[in-house]
Amino acid sequence: AIDSIREEIIMSLESYIGPEGNLLETTPGHANRLLVPHPILTNEDLAAIKHMEGRHGSQFWKTKAIDITFPRTEGTAGFVPALERICQEVEQAIDGGYTIVILSDRALDADRAPLPALLACGSVHHHLIRRIKRTRIGIVLETGEAREVQHHCLLAAYGADAINPYLAFEALWQARRDGRLDPAHFADDDKVVYGYRKGVAKGMLKVMAKMGISTLQSYKGAQIFEAVGLRDEVIDRAFIGTPSRVQGVGFEILAKETLRRHSLGFPQAGGAQQPMLPNDGQFHWRTNGEKHSWSPDAIAEIQVAARTNSADAYERFAQAINSENRNRFALRGLLRFKQDAEGG
């Protein structure tokens, strides 16, 4: 492992994107690639890449945007065909001489639902590897889904060369306008974007450093992850080579989840528009949100037991933690001893 703070001189998020030359040769043309100093692109950076067209050195650069949304009216049946369409369009872009593709979910609206960004990126990445065309194009994500450090790490590890998290920017801009950010540090929208990119950079460098990787160029496409809860049909299309030991959901469930989330933002006819999206409790405990093994009641009991040396409080804590429902939050909680086994 590396200390990404004290050894920052060897850490770098710079990376080159675009068509690569023959690895068995060394020519001036090999250096004709686009240097991206930070994997998180601002809206201005993305606009520049979108409109980049012309010859630079021996390479003619042009960019094509690929829509990664699908019609909601198609339901779950339109999920996998949309992935196949995206892969085909990217391959056609390569054959058409394009040097960069932008996988974008900007077209999402009440009628179109976005595919999961990681699934779309991984599917395209591995499709091009199978076709022996991956090194001929750069892949940029324009997505409203990516917002956390881990999201960006996953996208980079599964083929993304750069990411524009436009919705994360807009959410932070709105927070500044609502007075939720310190005006002394975030005086304008540019300062907000700068702070977000700096925070993501520190987070990504820390993740890389834990694996002993010092440059993003080495981390991209490395797939240093293990899947939890994904069926082989998903792995074999988008995350080839990633271990998935316990299996889990397939495309049918992923499609239903995608449409469910879409319906929260765009209720169907007759549905009431909610003033805000529900808090699913993934970060902070909520009564009607995601269940956590450590509930407020359990934490309160263990605090009482520790402060007062109360055996009764500890017993209540133990019962809460060891209850049938609580055990299911870890894989080991799904295991049972065979009472009738030999020696059991």
C-alpha positions in Angstrom: 0.0 0.0 0.0 1.0 3.6 -0.6 0.4 6.7 1.6 -1.4 8.8 -1.0 -0.9 12.0 1.1 2.8 11.7 2.2 3.8 10.2 -1.1 1.7 12.4 -3.4 4.7 13.1 -5.6 4.3 9.6 -7.2 0.5 9.8 -7.4 -1.2 11.0 -10.5 -4.7 11.1 -12.0 -3.5 12.1 -15.4 -4.4 9.8 -18.2 -4.2 9.7 -22.0 -7.4 8.8 -23.9 -8.2 8.1 -27.5 -6.9 5.7 -30.1 -3.7 3.9 -29.2 -0.9 2.8 -31.6 0.6 -0.6 -32.0 2.2 -1.7 -28.7 5.0 -3.4 -30.6 6.1 -0.2 -32.2 7.4 3.2 -31.1 6.6 6.1 -33.4 5.9 9.8 -32.9 2.2 9.0 -33.7 2.0 7.0 -30.4 2.2 10.3 -28.5 -0.8 11.7 -30.4 -3.4 11.2 -27.7 -5.5 13.5 -25.6 -4.1 14.2 -22.1 -6.8 14.5 -19.4 -5.3 15.9 -16.2 -8.4 14.9 -14.1 -10.9 12.1 -14.7 -13.8 14.3 -13.5 -14.6 16.6 -16.4 -16.4 20.0 -15.9 -19.2 20.8 -18.2 -16.9 23.1 -20.1 -14.4 20.3 -20.5 -17.1 18.0 -21.8 -18.3 20.6 -24.3 -14.8 21.1 -25.6 -14.5 17.3 -26.2 -18.0 17.1 -27.8 -17.0 19.8 -30.3 -13.5 18.6 -30.9 -13.1 17.9 -34.6 -10.1 18.3 -36.8 -6.6 17.0 -37.5 -4.0 17.2 -34.8 -0.7 15.6 -35.8 -1.4 12.3 -37.6 -4.8 11.8 -36.0 -8.1 13.2 -37.1 -10.2 13.7 -34.0 -14.0 13.7 -33.8 -16.5 12.8 -31.1 -19.9 11.1 -31.2 -22.5 11.1 -28.4 -24.4 7.8 -27.8 -27.7 7.9 -25.9 -27.8 5.4 -23.1 -31.6 5.8 -22.3 -34.4 3.6 -23.5 -38.2 4.2 -23.8 -40.1 3.5 -20.6 -43.0 2.2 -22.6 -40.9 -0.9 -23.5 -40.7 -1.9 -19.9 -38.2 -4.4 -18.7 -38.2 -6.0 -22.2 -36.4 -2.9 -23.6 -33.5 -3.1 -21.1 -31.1 -5.7 -22.7 -31.9 -4.6 -26.3 -30.9 -1.0 -25.3 -27.5 -2.4 -24.1 -27.0 -4.2 -27.4 -28.0 -1.1 -29.4 -25.4 1.0 -27.5 -22.6 -1.5 -28.1 -23.5 -1.6 -31.9 -23.6 2.2 -32.1 -20.2 2.5 -30.5 -18.7 -0.2 -32.8 -20.2 1.7 -35.8 -18.6 4.9 -34.5 -15.2 3.3 -34.6 -15.8 2.0 -38.1 -16.9 5.6 -39.0 -13.6 7.1 -37.9 -14.6 8.6 -34.6 -12.0 8.8 -31.9 -14.1 9.4 -28.8 -17.6 8.3 -27.8 -19.6 10.0 -25.1 -22.1 7.7 -23.4 -24.8 10.2 -22.2 -28.0 9.9 -20.3 -28.9 13.6 -20.8 -31.9 12.5 -22.9 -33.7 11.1 -19.9 -37.2 12.5 -19.4 -40.7 11.3 -18.5 -40.7 9.0 -21.5 -37.1 7.7 -21.4 -35.3 5.9 -18.5 -31.5 5.8 -18.2 -29.6 2.6 -18.2 -27.2 2.2 -15.2 -24.1 4.0 -16.1 -21.7 1.3 -14.9 -23.6 -1.4 -16.7 -23.6 0.6 -20.0 -19.9 1.4 -19.7 -18.9 -2.1 -18.8 -21.0 -3.6 -21.6 -19.4 -1.3 -24.2 -15.9 -1.9 -22.8 -16.1 -5.7 -23.0 -17.9 -5.7 -26.3 -15.1 -3.8 -27.9 -12.5 -6.0 -26.2 -14.3 -9.1 -27.8 -14.2 -7.3 -31.1 -10.6 -6.3 -30.7 -11.4 -2.6 -31.1 -11.1 -1.2 -27.6 -7.8 0.6 -28.1 -9.2 2.4 -31.1 -11.5 4.8 -29.2 -11.9 6.7 -25.9 -15.0 6.3 -23.7 -16.3 9.3 -21.8 -19.4 9.1 -19.5 -21.9 12.0 -19.2 -24.1 10.7 -16.4 -26.3 12.0 -13.6 -25.9 8.8 -11.7 -22.2 9.0 -10.7 -21.7 11.2 -7.6 -19.6 9.4 -5.1 -15.9 8.5 -5.1 -16.7 4.8 -5.3 -18.9 5.4 -8.4 -16.1 7.1 -10.2 -13.6 4.4 -9.2 -15.9 1.7 -10.5 -16.5 3.5 -13.8 -12.7 4.0 -14.3 -12.0 0.3 -13.4 -14.5 -0.9 -16.0 -13.5 1.1 -19.0 -14.4 4.8 -18.5 -11.6 7.2 -19.6 -13.3 10.3 -18.1 -16.6 11.2 -16.3 -18.8 14.2 -16.3 -21.2 13.9 -13.3 -23.4 16.8 -14.3 -26.2 16.1 -11.8 -23.7 16.2 -8.9 -22.6 19.6 -10.0 -26.1 20.9 -10.3 -27.1 19.5 -6.9 -24.2 21.3 -5.3 -25.0 24.5 -7.2 -28.5 24.3 -5.8 -27.2 23.7 -2.3 -25.1 26.9 -2.6 -28.1 28.9 -3.8 -30.1 27.5 -0.9 -27.4 28.6 1.6 -26.3 25.1 2.6 -22.7 25.8 1.6 -20.3 28.2 3.4 -20.2 31.3 1.1 -16.7 32.0 2.4 -15.4 28.9 0.7 -17.9 28.5 -2.2 -18.4 32.0 -3.5 -19.6 30.9 -7.0 -20.3 27.8 -9.0 -16.8 27.4 -10.2 -15.5 27.2 -6.6 -18.1 24.5 -6.0 -17.0 22.4 -9.0 -13.3 22.9 -7.9 -14.0 21.7 -4.4 -16.0 18.7 -5.6 -13.2 17.6 -8.1 -10.6 18.1 -5.4 -12.5 15.9 -3.0 -13.1 13.2 -5.6 -9.4 13.3 -6.5 -8.3 12.7 -2.9 -10.8 9.9 -2.6 -9.7 8.2 -5.8 -6.1 8.5 -5.0 -6.7 6.9 -1.6 -8.6 4.0 -3.1 -5.8 3.4 -5.7 -3.1 3.7 -3.0 -4.7 1.0 -0.9 -4.0 -1.4 -3.8 -0.5 -0.1 -4.3 -1.4 1.7 -7.5 0.0 5.2 -8.0 -1.4 6.3 -11.4 -4.9 6.3 -12.9 -3.4 5.0 -16.1 -2.6 1.7 -14.3 -6.0 1.6 -12.5 -8.2 2.1 -15.6 -9.8 -1.2 -16.7 -8.1 -3.1 -13.9 -11.4 -4.5 -12.5 -10.0 -4.9 -9.0 -13.4 -5.6 -7.5 -15.6 -8.5 -6.5 -19.3 -8.5 -7.3 -21.8 -9.2 -4.5 -25.4 -10.0 -5.7 -25.0 -10.2 -9.5 -25.9 -13.2 -11.5 -23.5 -14.6 -14.1 -25.6 -13.3 -17.0 -24.8 -9.8 -15.9 -21.1 -10.6 -15.2 -20.7 -12.3 -18.6 -21.9 -9.2 -20.5 -20.6 -6.3 -18.6 -18.0 -7.4 -16.0 -16.2 -10.3 -17.5 -13.6 -11.8 -15.1 -15.1 -10.3 -12.0 -15.8 -12.9 -9.2 -19.4 -13.2 -8.2 -19.5 -16.0 -5.7 -23.0 -15.7 -4.3 -24.8 -14.9 -7.5 -27.9 -12.6 -7.2 -30.0 -10.5 -9.4 -30.2 -10.7 -13.2 -31.2 -8.2 -15.9 -34.9 -8.6 -15.1 -34.5 -7.3 -11.6 -32.0 -4.6 -12.7 -34.6 -3.4 -15.3 -37.4 -3.3 -12.7 -35.2 -1.3 -10.3 -34.3 1.1 -13.0 -37.9 1.7 -13.9 -38.9 2.0 -10.2 -36.4 4.7 -9.6 -37.4 6.5 -12.8 -41.1 6.4 -11.7 -40.1 8.2 -8.5 -38.9 11.2 -10.5 -41.5 10.9 -13.3 -44.7 9.5 -11.8 -47.0 7.9 -14.4 -50.4 9.3 -15.2 -52.5 9.7 -12.1 -49.5 9.5 -9.8 -48.8 12.4 -7.4 -45.6 14.3 -7.9 -43.6 14.2 -4.6 -42.0 17.4 -3.3 -38.8 15.5 -2.7 -37.4 12.0 -3.4 -37.7 9.5 -0.5 -34.6 9.0 1.7 -33.8 5.3 1.4 -31.6 5.4 4.5 -28.4 4.1 3.0 -26.3 6.7 4.8 -28.4 7.6 7.8 -30.9 5.4 9.5 -34.5 6.1 8.6 -37.6 4.3 9.9 -38.9 3.4 6.5 -35.5 3.2 4.8 -32.8 0.6 4.3 -32.5 -1.8 7.2 -29.2 -1.7 9.2 -27.7 -4.3 11.5 -26.9 -1.5 14.0 -30.3 0.2 14.8 -30.7 3.1 17.1 -32.3 0.9 19.7 -29.3 -1.5 19.7 -26.8 1.3 19.9 -28.7 2.8 22.8 -28.8 -0.4 24.8 -25.0 -1.1 24.4 -24.3 2.5 25.5 -26.4 2.0 28.6 -24.7 -1.4 29.3 -21.2 0.2 28.9 -22.0 3.2 31.1 -23.9 1.5 33.9 -22.6 -2.0 33.7 -26.2 -3.2 33.3 -26.5 -6.9 32.4 -30.1 -6.4 31.5 -29.3 -3.7 29.0 -26.6 -5.9 27.5 -29.0 -8.8 27.2 -31.5 -6.6 25.3 -28.7 -5.5 23.0 -27.6 -9.1 22.4 -31.2 -10.1 21.6 -31.5 -7.3 19.1 -28.2 -8.1 17.4 -28.8 -11.8 17.4 -32.4 -11.8 16.3 -33.5 -13.6 13.1 -34.1 -10.4 11.2 -30.9 -8.8 12.2 -28.7 -11.8 11.2 -29.8 -11.5 7.6 -27.7 -8.3 7.1 -24.5 -10.4 6.7 -23.8 -13.4 4.5 -23.0 -15.5 7.6 -26.5 -14.7 8.9 -27.9 -16.8 6.0 -26.1 -19.9 7.1 -27.4 -22.5 9.5 -25.8 -25.4 11.3 -26.9 -28.9 10.2 -28.2 -30.3 13.5 -28.6 -33.8 12.1 -25.1 -34.0 10.7 -22.6 -36.5 12.1 -21.3 -35.1 15.3 -23.9 -32.3 15.3 
